[in-house]
Amino acid sequence: QISNEAINSFRKYIDDNFGETYLPSAPNNYSGKKAKNAQEAHEAIRPTDITRSPSVIKKYLNSDQFKLYELIWNRALSSQMQSAEYDRNTIIITSNDKSIKFRATGSVLKFDGFLKLYKEQDDENKDDEDKILPLVKINDPVDVDKILDEQHFTEPPPRYSEASLVKKLEELGIGRPSTYASIISVLSTRNYVELINKRFHPTDRGKLLAAFLDKLFSKYVDYNFTAELEDQLDEITSGKVKWIGVLEKFWKD
């Protein structure tokens, strides 16, 4: 949700500074993906004035403030830029005698669009399908600098990072945008997990607590219970149900 005034100023800035190839014919609209209770009365976090680019205000900010401002500025502006375009390609490299063949499938960037400004760091391991390939032509000679002889095994899914855990909470309907930060901080401050290479690893205390709750309070640590309770709280807020009934049912159990 971004105000029309802001979108108009974003579009003018894109046109003036990047050119019309980076400007979509109509403003980008993101109403398709609706998270539950996303509190859409609030505008998205954005710069108050897009012409105050990070380079202009860098001298007024400390390094943390600058990194945060740059992230918000880049992401807000790029959300109104043209989409990037890729070609899906397969490259096959063969030896002169055709006895050896190597094959790579992936994408070749045709037009960078919003990526000129903002490239999201993907949190999870990328599939081979998403690999960015170099631009090559048929019959191009290939210089082999070195060959890496590696063996790969199927690995278990990666442990949650802060970002992927929030994404999972959203999927399960647990928590709200306003509570995600406190959920994440409680995990660390109470020593239920430790962060190793930006991933959450459960501590002994965390494992013990999880086993205890799972065995004795399985109903209350069930994902559906939490999600349903969140829904009931929403219904209380909107006046669809009476709060006393919800509490009564909860209290009896």
N, C-alpha and C positions, 0 to 999 in steps of 0.2 A: 504494500500500500504506500504509494508516494503521491503527494499532492500534484495537481495539474501544473501549478506554477513552477514547482521544482522540475517536473519532467520537461516543461518547455525550456527552462534554463539549461538543463542537461543537453537537450537536443541542439540548442544553439551553440553550446560549447563544443560538442562533438563535430558539428558542421564547420565551425571556425578553426578548430585545432587539428582535426583528423581528416576532414574532407567528406564529401557527401557519400562516398562509397562505404563509409563506416556508419552511416545514418540510416536506420530502417525507414521505410516509407511511412509507417505509422508507429506510434509509441508501443514499445513492448508491454504486453499485459500478462501478469502472472497469476490470474485468478483461478486457473485450473486446479492447482494443487492446494487443497485446503486441509491444514492440520486441524485436529479437533480443538475447539475453543481457542483459536489462534489469536484472539483479542485484536481483531482487525480494525477496531476503532483507532488504534494507535498507528501512527505513520512509522514506516521503517526508519532505522537509524541512518541518517544521511548528513552530509555537510549542510550547514545553513546557507552557504553561498559557494556554489561549485567553482566559481572563478578563483577562489582561494585555493590554488593547487598546493600539493604538499611542498613543492620546491619554494613556493612563495612564503609559506609560513614556517618553514623549517627552523629559521633562526629564532623563532619565539618559543620553541618547544624543546623539552628534554627528549632523550632518545626513545623512551617508552611511549611518551605522548605522540611523538612523530610516527612511530611504527603503527600505532593504533589509528591515527588520523589518516595515514597513507592507505591502510587497509580499507577503512570505511569509504574514503574518497574514490579509490580505484574500483571497489566493488559496486558502489552506488552508480558511478558514471558508466561502467562497463555493462551494467544491467540494461542500459538503454542503447547499447551499440548493436551493430549488425552481427548476426551469427557467424561463427567460423565455418569454413567449408573444407571438407576432406575428400580425397579420393581413396577408395578401398583398393588396395593393391596386393599382389603376390609377386615377390621377387624370387626367381630361381637362378642360382649361380651354378654353372657346370664347369668341370675341368675340360681342358682342350680335347682330351680323348673321350669325353662324355661318360667316363666311368664313375665320376663322383658328382652328386647333385646335392646342393643345399637349398632349402626353401624357407622363406620368411613371409608371413602374412601380416598386414597391418594397414595403417593409414598414412597417406601423404598429405600434408597441409597445403591446401590450394589457396585459401584466403584466410588471413589470421583473424579478421573481425575483432570481437571484444578481447581476444587473447593478446592483442597488441598492448592492452592495459592490465589485464588481470588473468592470471593463470592459477586456478585452484590446485592446491597440492592434494592429490588424491590420497586418502588416508590408508586405503587397503591396497593389497598387491594388485597390480593391474594384470588382466588377462593378456595372453599373447595377441589376441585380436585387437587390443587397443594400442599396440606398439606403434610409435611414429617411425616411419621408414624414410630413408633419404630419397631424394629425387634422382632417379636413374633412368637411362634410356636403354632400349633393347640393344644388345651387342656391345654395351659399354665394357671396357676391360676393367678388371677388379684387381687392385693391389692387395695381396694378402700380407699384412704386417705380422699377424700372429694368429694362431688357432688355439682357442681355449678348449681344452678337453674336460668337460664337466658332466657330471651325472646329476639329474634332478629327481627328487622323490616327491610324491604327493604329500603335502604337509597339512596338518590340521588347520582350521581357520585361525587367523591371528587373534590374539587376545584383544579385548576392547581398549581403544584409546578414549580420551574424553569425547572427541567428536563422534566416534562410532557408537559409543554408549548412549549419548543423547539421541542419536538417530534411532537406536533400538527402542529407547523409552518412548519416542514419538510413535513408532510402529505399534507398540503394545498399548498405547493410550495411557501410559503411566506418567504422572507429573504434568506440569504445564510449563510453558516458556519461562514463566516467572520463578519456577522452583528448580529448574535443571541445575543452575549454578550451586544451589545449596545442597542438592543431592550429591553432586560430584565432590564438593568440599568435605561433606560429612564422611564419605568413604575414606578420605586421606587423613582428616584430623582425628578420627577415632581409630586409626591404624588398622582398618579392615583390609586395606590394600596398600601395595607400594608401587610407585611408578618406576618401571625399568624400561629404558628406551621409549619413553612416552606411552607405554602400555601398562594397564593395570594388572598386577599379579596379586592374588589373594595371599594375605599373611596367615599364619597359623590361627591367629585370633579370628580372622575373617572366616576361615574354613570351619572352625569350631562353632561359631555363631550361626553360620548358614545351616550346618547340619542340625543344630539344636532347634532352630526355628522350623526347619523343614519337617522334622520329626514330630514336634509337639504343637506347632501352630501352622500346619500346612495350609489350612484354609486361608489364613491371613497373609501368607507370603505368596499365595497363588496370584499370577499375573492378572487373571480375570477379576478376582476380588477387588484388587486395587483399581483397575480400570472401571469396573462397575460403580465402585464408590465415588470415583471422580465424576462419573456421569450423574449419579444421584445428587452430588453437591452442585453440579451445573443446573440440575432441575430445580433444586431449592432456590438457587440464585434467580432463575427465571420465573419462579413462582408456580411451577407445575406440580410440585409435591410439597407437603408440609414437613418442615425439618424435624418435628417431634416424632413423626412416624419412622423416619430414617434412623434416628438415634435409638428409638425404642427397640427396633429390630436388631441393631448392632449390639445394644447393651444386654439383651437377653442371652445372646450367644456368649 
